[in-house]
Amino acid sequence: MSSLLRSRRDAVPAEPTRDGSRVRELMHPARQGNRAQSLAEAELAPGASTRLHRHRRSEEIYHFLAGRGEMELDGRRFPVQAGDTVCIPPGSPHRLFNTGEGTLRLLCCCAPAYAHDDTELLA
């Protein structure tokens, strides 16, 4: 493994995900060779929402960088905005709603690292 694990945001393309957001994988074991977690930047357009889903293995931490919206977590809905941080335990159904006028942008840290086969769509 390299002693310098690094990526540059502008060099990472944004890709659609199973839940309906667009994500840039900023650091992931499959790309950079780190070991235990992944870090991604997600964007959700105004008026859009992600699909209700859960991850059986991964704990996620969302840190909101811009915009405002609502989060549904384990059946509860609450407002989120830039500066908020939310922990999503493994197995917890969740989704985001962009209720603002601008893009809802957040960092998402997953441990263990994000894997498509760990994403179960619920609705």
N, C-alpha and C positions, 0 to 999 in steps of 0.2 A: 504494500500500500504506500502511496505517495505521502511524504511528510507535509505536503501543501495541498489541501483539498479546497478547491475554490471554484466558483462559477460567477458569471456576470449576468445580471438580470436581463439586460438588453440583448444578450446573445442566446437566450433561452426562449424558444417560441411558445406562445400561449396555445394550449390545446383544449378542446372540449372534453368534459368528463362525463361519466355515467350519470351523475346527479344533475347535470344541466349547467354547471358553471364553466368558466374558462380558467385553466390553471397553468402556471409556469412552475415546473419542478426545479427549484433553485439548488437543492442539494438532495441527492438520492443515492443509496448504495449502488444501484444498477448503473449509474452514470459516473459518480465521483469516487466511489469506493469507500465512503464512510460506512460505519458498521451498524448503528442501532436506530436511526431515526431518519425522517425526511422533513424537508422544509419546502413549502410551496407558497406561491402568491396566487390567490384566487380573485376573480372579478365576476360581478353579477350586475347585469344591466338594469337600469331603472325599470320598475314594474315587473321584473322577472323574479322567479323563485327557483330554488333547487328542488329536486324530488326528495321525498321522505326516504331516508336510508339509514343504515347503521353499518358499523364495522365491528365484527366479532372479536378481533384481536387487538386492533390499534386503539390507543388512547389518543385523542386529538386535542390540541390547544389552538383556538382561533384568537388572533389578535387583529382587531379592526383598525385599518390605516386611514380609510376615507369613506365618507358616505354615512347613511343611516338605514336601518331596516328593522326587521323583527326576526328573532330566532325562535324556532320551536325545538324544544329539547325535552324528551320524555313526556310529551303531551302538554307541556307548559309553554306559552308564548310570552316573550318579553322583548322590549326594545333593545337594540344595539346601535352603537355609533362609534366613530373614530375614537380611539383611546381605550375602548373596552376589550377585555380578555375573557374568554369563556373556555372552561375545560369540559370536554365531552368524553365521559367514560366509555370503555369498550361495551358494545351491545346496546348503547342508548340511541333510540331513534331520534333523528334530527334533520332539520332543513332550515334554509334561510329565505327570507323575503326581502327584496329591495323595495322599501317604501319611500325612498328619497328621490330627488331629481337627478342626482349624479350616480356614477358607478359606485357600487359597494365593493371596496377592495380590502382584502385581509390576508394575513399570513396564517398558514396552517402548518403546525408541527405535528407529525405522527410518529408514535413509538409503539411497537416496531414500525418501520417505514411503510408508507402507503403501498398497497397492492390492490390491483383491480379485483382479484378474486376474494378480497376481504370486504368488498362493498356489496351489500345486499339491498336492492331497491325494494321498498315497502309499499309504495304508491306511485 
